[in-house]
């Protein structure tokens, strides 16, 4: 889309024009920061990871 800006356009009008034309991006995925520190582990995280990886063999 094209926006025509004339020399007589004020800075306020220009800001309003540009703000109205901005694309809004949706966030992809899940916000995992809300789960930080919520998981209760029963053991060493490295040992749990090794057991999980051994399950693929």
Secondary structure, DSSP 8 states (H G I E B T S, - for coil): ------TT--HHHHHHHHHHH-------S--GGGGTT----SS-HHHHHHHHHHTT-
